[in-house]
């Protein structure tokens, strides 16, 4: 990772004593603060558990999870398409084969990336090619969510699609879990329309009441598989 000494947390803050990471409100678009917190709660512990040795942060952006995994790995390679990103080691079109040798990586992070890839299956196959035996792919992706990167947003895969892509790539799924349910979809949608200072204050008050109710918890549990905000996945090269 280039310029690691200048990196500062912008989206995710790691915590000590085994606590899961938290989203940093000031580093997130105000309309996405609710879903961002859910995403960090879902994928952060997976990174803490599985990230090790040679890690590729693929489609890394501003490398938001760097602080979460940096103490667990030996090397970090950052690949992204953005040419003006100071932390990127290789600027690359992710629709093309990865500029990485076969079986050289132990961990690949692919976080909220594949929705912006047209040939998603090919990218998963490329990830599998570069992983060593027993190496892990850690992935997150939205499902019921707005179009966040027009026109570079193509498909929001279902659980079945993720399983099929991993099967084709000969990756063994260790964990595949939805995050959010119908109530969280509704709260995120409400958050998207309340982005101003007053709107955010009202949203936080409303959210704090709703998430404490039994109805919220039961409905999320019931609809998590049929109406998820998104998915997290850990897959291992066989």
N, C-alpha and C positions, 0 to 999 in steps of 0.2 A: 504494500500500500504506500503510495507516494505521500509525502508531506504529513506523515502520521503525527509529527510533533506539533503541527498547527491545527490538528483536528480538535473540535469541541463538540459536545453533545448538542444536537439540534432537535431531536425528535424523541429519543429514548434515553432514560437515565437508569444505569445499573445501580443496584443497591447491594449492601453487604448482608452477611449473616443468612445467606440462602434465600433472601426475599426476591420475589420475581421483579423484573424491571417495570418501570412505569413510563407512560407517555408524558412528554413535557408539553403542557398546553401552549406555551408561547412559540413552540416550534411547529405547530400544526395549524392548518387552516381552521378557522373557528367553526365552520360548518362540519368539520370532520373530527372534532375532538372526541365525540362519544365513541364512534367506531374505532378510532385510533387506539383508545384505551383498551377496547376489547381485543383488538389485534395484538397489542403488546402482551396482554395477559395470556393470550392463547399461544403465541409463538415464542415468547421470551424463555419460558421454562424448557422448551424443546431445544433451543440453542444452548442453554446452560447444560443440558444433559448430553447432547450428542456432538457438539462442535469440538474438533480436536485436530491437532497436527497441521497438515497442509490444507488451508481453507480457501475456497474461491467464493467471493461475494459477487454474484452474477446479476447484472442490472442493478449495481450497488447504489446509484444515486449519490446522496451525501453520506453514505455509509452509516446509517442511523444506529445500527446495532453493534458497531465496532467496540464500544466500551463493554458490551455484554460478553463478547467472545474473545477479546484480545488476550486475556490472561490464560486462556485455555488452549491456544493454538501456537504453533511454531512459526508458520508463515501465513501471510495474507496476500492474496492476489485479487485486485479489484478490476472488474471488466464492466464497461458501460458504453453506450453509444455517444454520450455527451462529450464533445471535444473540449469544453471549457471547465470540466470538473477537475479540481486540483488533486484529488485523491485517487484518480483512476490510473492504473498501470497500463491498461490496454484499451484503446477506443475501438469498439467493434460492433458491427451490425449483428444482433443476436438471431437474425433470420439465417445467418450463414454458419457453417461449421465453426466450432470454437477453436481459437488458436492455442490449444492446450494439448500436450501429448497424451497418449493413452495411459490410463491407470497411474496417474501422478497425483491425484487429489484424495484426501480423506473426508472432506466435508465440502458440500456445495450449498450455499444459501441462494434460494430463488424466491424472494419475498415480494409478493404483489407485482410480479413481472409478467407471467404468462398470459394474462388478459390482454396484454399489449403485443403479443406475438401471434402472427397469423398461423404459422406452422408450429403449433405447440408440441405436437408429438415428436417432431424432429428435434426440437430443443431438448426434450426429456431424454431422447436417445443419445444425444451428444453429451448430456450430463452423465449418463450411465457409462459412456465410453471413457470418460476422463477419470472416473472414480476407481480407486483400488478396490480389491476384494474387501468386503465388509465396510466400505466407505458409505457415508450417508448423504442423501439429498434431503434438505429441509426446505419445505415449500409452504407458502401461504398464497391464497388467491381469493378475490371477492366472488360472490355469487349474486345475491339480490342487492344490487348497488347501482349507483348512478354511473353514467359514462364520464369518467374522470380525466381522460386524456384524448379527447377527440382531435383528429380522426384516427389516432393510433390505439384504438381499443376494438377488439375483435370478438372474443368469446369469453364468457364466464363459465368455466367447466363445472359440471355436476360431479358428485362423488363417483358415479359410474364412469364418467369420462376420465377422471384422474386414475381410477383403478385400471382402466383399459390401457391408458398411456404407459403406466408403470409396468403392466404385464408385457406390452410390446417391447419395452426397453429392457426387459428381464431384471426389473428391480422388485425386490420383495418389500411390500408395505409393512412397516412396523406400527405406524399409527396414522389414522386418517379420521379427523374429527371435525364436525361442523362447529362454528362458533356463532353465537347469537341465535335467535329464533324470531317468530313473528313480532313479539313486543319490542325486541331490539331493532328490528327493521323499521318499525313505526317510530321509535325514538330517534334513530339515525335520520330518518326522513324529516322529522320535526326539527332536528338540529340543523339540517341543511337549509331550512327556511328561517332560522333565527340566528343570524351571524353578527348582528350589531351588538353593541355593549348592553343595551337594555334587553334585547332578545336573548343574549347568552345568559344573562342573569335570571330571566324568567325560565329559560330552559333548564338551568341547573336546579332551580327550585322545584320545578315540575318533576324532573328526573329523580331527584332525591326522594320524593314522595313515592313515585311509581315503583322504583326498584326495591322498595322495602315491603311491597305487598306480596301476599301469597299468590295472587292471580298472576302477577308478573313472573314469578319463579316457575309456577306450574305450567304456564303457557309456553315459556321458553323451553322447558324440558320436553313438552309435548310436540312442539313444532320445529325443534332444532334440526331434525333431519329432512323435513319437508319444506322449510322456509328459512334456511340459514342465511346469515349475512355473508358468510364465507367459510373457507376450509383451511385447516392446517394439515400438513402431511409430512411424515418421515418415511423414507424408503431407503433400503439398503441394497447395495450391489451384491448379487449372489456369488 
